[in-house]
Amino acid sequence: MAALSERYPGPVVELRRFSAEDLGPVLDQEAASWGRDLDWDFAPSADLVRRFVQMHALSGFAFMQGSRIAGYAYYVCEERKGLIGDLYVMEEYRSVDTENALLQAVLAELWRTPGVRRVESQLMMLSSVRNRPLPYPDWVRVNPRDFLVASLSTVAQFAPREHPKLTIAHWPATRQDETARLIASAYRGHIDSQINDQYRSPGGARRFLMNIVQYPGCGTFFGPASYAAIDASTRVLHGVSLASLVASDVGHITQVCVAPSHMGTGLGYELMRRSLLALAAHGCRSASLTVTTANEAALRLYQRMGFVKRRDFAAHVWESR
């Protein structure tokens, strides 16, 4: 049987040509990196990648080092937008140049896709994220973000904030459409709606909710630690805090948002407090979340609740001219 380098010459090769076994060593190292650096069990995401690679159904590229796959990146298209789902290069071959070779290949392919004018990515393992050259530099905006972590050992000491006109209870998954409308309203004009255009409309926010509830990219959705604030008389939804499990003893806050009418009232704090209490009761020792660095109000709230920075990363948005 011919070696991989003979069958697929070139440093960057289409991912569909390979099997899950070919990609296995890269995924194994990536999973170890997520566990070591972020206390995050990457195995469910890696298994999903393996499944689609084995079906030759995942669009992307592999970076070759001789006959060995040394890195990969994959992407998906959603209406007029491309999403870079992941990019990882093994530590012994990682550099800005090797990562950019994959980025260049993915972006070039997406620009050739009819209708695609925008590409988004949030690549947690990309190196030198805040000060590095990138392909298509005239088209890209870099939005610094922080990965924050808090111990849950003292969460029981957080004082509750009373909201007598609201009922705070577990988030009802049956109200996803109303939650999507709340997200679109809460993020109108917000910097995060520039990073993720799903926040700009109820339809986009509905797809965002489906992703965090049904797929493992943000961990395994955990209903017992997800809460909603509902008007006691009108039953209108005014806030949510949604949570997932990213390891057996680590939680993650996937979304916190409050209706404009209730911003500044402490409702976001109270929803998060309940989510963190529920994660602690489940046996979680810590919880994480991500925040855009420029979102200073949210960052101050998280810091008051004990969150500290664990990692810098960035949200990249390319828009063609």
C-alpha positions in Angstrom: 0.0 0.0 0.0 1.4 3.4 -0.9 2.4 5.8 1.9 0.2 8.7 2.6 2.7 11.1 1.2 2.7 9.2 -2.1 -1.1 9.1 -2.2 -1.7 12.7 -1.1 1.3 14.9 -2.0 1.6 18.4 -0.6 1.7 19.9 2.9 -2.1 20.6 3.0 -4.5 18.0 1.7 -8.3 17.7 1.7 -9.5 16.0 4.9 -12.1 13.9 3.1 -9.3 11.7 1.7 -8.4 10.3 5.1 -9.8 7.9 7.6 -10.6 8.5 11.3 -7.6 6.2 12.0 -5.3 8.5 10.1 -6.4 11.5 12.1 -6.4 9.6 15.5 -3.0 10.7 16.8 -3.8 14.4 16.2 -7.2 14.1 17.9 -5.7 12.2 20.9 -3.2 15.0 21.4 -5.8 17.7 21.1 -8.0 16.0 23.7 -5.0 15.8 26.0 -4.4 19.5 25.5 -8.0 20.5 26.3 -7.9 18.4 29.4 -4.6 19.7 30.6 -5.1 23.4 29.8 -8.8 23.9 30.3 -10.1 21.0 32.4 -12.3 20.1 29.5 -13.2 16.6 28.3 -12.8 16.9 24.5 -13.6 13.3 23.8 -17.2 13.9 22.7 -16.1 16.5 20.2 -13.3 14.3 19.0 -15.7 11.4 18.6 -18.0 13.5 16.5 -15.1 14.6 14.3 -14.0 10.9 13.9 -17.5 9.9 12.9 -17.8 12.5 10.1 -14.2 11.9 8.9 -14.9 8.2 8.7 -17.9 8.9 6.5 -15.7 11.3 4.4 -18.3 13.9 5.2 -16.3 16.6 6.9 -15.0 19.5 4.8 -11.5 20.7 5.7 -7.8 20.1 5.3 -5.0 18.0 6.9 -1.5 19.4 7.3 1.0 16.7 6.4 4.5 16.1 7.8 5.9 13.4 5.5 3.4 10.5 5.7 1.9 11.7 8.9 -1.1 14.0 9.6 0.3 16.7 11.9 -2.8 19.0 12.0 -6.2 19.6 10.7 -9.0 22.2 10.3 -12.6 21.7 9.3 -15.4 24.1 8.4 -19.1 24.2 7.7 -21.3 26.5 5.6 -24.4 28.0 7.0 -26.4 30.1 4.5 -24.1 33.0 3.5 -21.5 32.3 6.2 -18.7 29.9 6.8 -17.7 28.7 10.3 -14.2 27.3 11.0 -15.2 24.6 13.5 -11.7 23.7 14.7 -8.0 23.9 13.9 -5.3 22.0 15.7 -1.6 21.4 14.9 0.4 18.9 17.0 2.8 20.6 19.4 6.0 19.4 17.7 4.9 20.9 14.4 3.0 24.0 15.6 3.9 27.4 14.4 2.1 30.5 13.0 3.2 29.3 9.5 1.7 25.8 9.9 -1.5 27.1 11.4 -1.8 29.7 8.7 -1.3 27.1 6.0 -4.5 25.5 7.2 -6.3 28.8 7.7 -5.4 29.9 4.2 -6.6 26.7 2.7 -9.9 26.8 4.6 -10.6 30.5 3.8 -9.7 30.1 0.1 -12.1 27.2 -0.2 -14.9 29.2 1.6 -14.5 32.2 -0.6 -15.0 29.9 -3.6 -18.3 28.8 -2.1 -21.2 30.6 -3.8 -22.8 33.1 -1.5 -20.3 33.0 1.3 -19.3 36.5 2.3 -18.5 36.1 6.0 -16.4 33.6 8.0 -16.4 33.3 11.8 -14.1 31.3 14.1 -13.3 31.0 17.8 -10.3 28.7 17.9 -9.3 28.0 21.4 -6.0 26.2 20.7 -4.7 28.7 18.1 -1.3 30.1 19.2 -0.4 33.8 19.6 -4.0 34.7 19.1 -3.8 38.4 19.9 -0.7 39.4 18.0 -0.1 37.3 14.9 -0.3 37.6 11.1 -3.4 36.1 9.5 -4.5 35.2 6.0 -6.6 37.9 4.3 -5.5 40.5 6.8 -7.5 43.3 5.2 -10.7 41.4 5.7 -10.3 40.2 9.3 -11.3 41.7 12.6 -9.8 40.2 15.8 -11.9 40.3 19.0 -9.9 39.3 22.1 -11.8 37.0 24.4 -11.0 35.4 27.8 -11.6 31.8 29.1 -12.4 32.2 32.8 -12.5 29.7 35.6 -13.9 29.8 39.1 -13.8 27.4 42.0 -17.2 26.4 43.3 -16.0 25.8 46.9 -17.4 29.2 48.1 -20.4 29.6 45.8 -22.8 28.9 48.7 -21.7 32.1 50.4 -23.0 34.3 47.5 -25.9 36.5 48.7 -29.1 36.0 46.8 -30.7 39.0 44.9 -34.4 39.2 45.3 -36.7 39.7 42.3 -40.2 39.4 43.8 -42.1 39.9 40.5 -40.2 37.1 38.8 -40.3 33.4 39.1 -36.9 31.8 38.7 -37.0 28.1 37.9 -35.3 25.6 35.7 -35.2 26.7 32.1 -38.0 25.0 30.1 -36.7 23.6 26.8 -40.2 24.0 25.4 -39.6 27.8 25.4 -36.7 27.8 23.0 -38.4 30.1 20.5 -39.1 32.7 23.3 -35.5 32.3 24.5 -34.2 33.0 21.0 -36.2 36.2 20.9 -34.8 37.2 24.3 -31.2 36.6 23.1 -31.8 38.6 19.9 -33.2 41.5 22.0 -30.5 41.3 24.7 -27.7 41.4 22.1 -29.0 44.1 19.8 -26.1 46.4 19.1 -23.8 44.4 21.4 -20.2 43.6 20.5 -21.0 39.9 20.7 -23.5 40.2 17.9 -20.6 41.5 15.7 -18.7 38.3 16.6 -21.6 35.9 16.1 -24.2 37.0 13.7 -26.6 34.3 15.1 -27.3 36.8 17.9 -28.8 39.3 15.5 -32.1 37.5 14.8 -34.5 35.1 16.6 -33.9 32.6 13.8 -30.1 32.7 14.3 -30.4 32.6 18.0 -32.7 29.5 17.7 -29.9 27.8 15.8 -27.4 28.9 18.4 -29.6 27.3 21.1 -29.9 24.1 19.1 -26.1 23.9 18.9 -25.6 24.3 22.7 -28.4 21.9 23.6 -27.9 19.1 21.1 -24.2 19.1 20.2 -21.0 18.7 22.3 -19.1 21.8 21.2 -19.9 23.7 24.5 -20.1 20.5 26.6 -23.1 18.4 27.4 -26.1 20.5 28.1 -27.1 20.2 31.8 -30.7 21.1 32.5 -30.6 21.0 36.3 -28.2 24.0 36.3 -30.0 26.0 33.6 -32.5 28.7 34.8 -35.0 31.1 33.5 -36.5 34.2 35.0 -40.2 34.5 34.1 -42.7 37.3 35.0 -44.9 35.9 37.7 -48.1 37.5 36.2 -47.5 37.8 32.4 -45.3 34.7 32.1 -42.9 36.7 29.9 -39.3 35.4 29.8 -36.8 38.0 31.1 -33.6 36.2 31.5 -31.7 32.9 31.2 -28.6 31.2 32.4 -27.8 28.0 30.6 -25.1 25.5 31.7 -23.3 22.4 30.5 -20.9 19.8 31.8 -17.5 19.8 30.1 -16.1 17.1 32.4 -17.5 14.9 35.1 -16.6 17.5 37.8 -16.5 20.7 35.7 -19.4 22.9 34.6 -19.6 25.6 31.9 -21.9 28.6 31.6 -22.9 28.6 27.9 -25.2 31.6 27.9 -26.3 34.4 30.3 -28.6 37.1 29.0 -31.2 39.4 30.5 -33.9 41.4 28.7 -33.0 45.1 28.3 -35.8 46.1 30.7 -34.0 44.2 33.5 -30.4 45.0 32.8 -28.6 46.5 35.8 -31.0 44.9 38.3 -28.8 42.0 39.4 -30.9 39.5 37.6 -27.9 38.2 35.6 -26.0 37.7 38.8 -28.9 35.8 40.4 -29.4 33.5 37.5 -25.7 32.7 37.4 -25.6 32.2 41.2 -28.3 29.6 40.9 -26.5 27.8 38.0 -23.3 27.7 39.9 -25.0 26.4 43.0 -26.6 23.7 41.0 -23.3 22.7 39.4 -21.7 22.6 42.9 -24.6 20.4 44.2 -24.0 18.0 41.2 -20.4 17.6 42.4 -18.6 20.1 40.2 -15.4 21.5 41.7 -15.2 24.4 39.2 -17.0 26.2 36.4 -15.8 28.1 33.3 -17.2 30.6 30.8 -16.0 32.8 28.0 -16.3 36.5 27.6 -15.3 39.1 25.1 -12.6 41.3 26.7 -14.3 44.5 25.6 -17.5 43.5 27.4 -16.3 45.2 30.6 -19.6 45.1 32.5 -19.9 41.4 32.1 -16.2 40.9 32.9 -16.5 42.8 36.2 -19.5 40.7 37.2 -17.7 37.5 36.6 -14.6 38.7 38.5 -16.8 39.6 41.5 -18.2 36.0 41.4 -14.6 34.6 41.6 -13.8 34.0 38.0 -10.2 34.4 36.9 -8.5 34.2 33.5 -7.2 30.8 32.5 -6.5 31.5 28.8 -6.5 34.2 26.1 -8.1 33.4 22.8 -9.8 35.4 20.0 -12.9 35.5 17.9 -12.0 36.2 14.2 -14.4 37.5 11.6 -13.5 37.7 8.0 -15.8 39.6 5.6 -15.1 39.7 1.9 -15.2 42.9 -0.1 
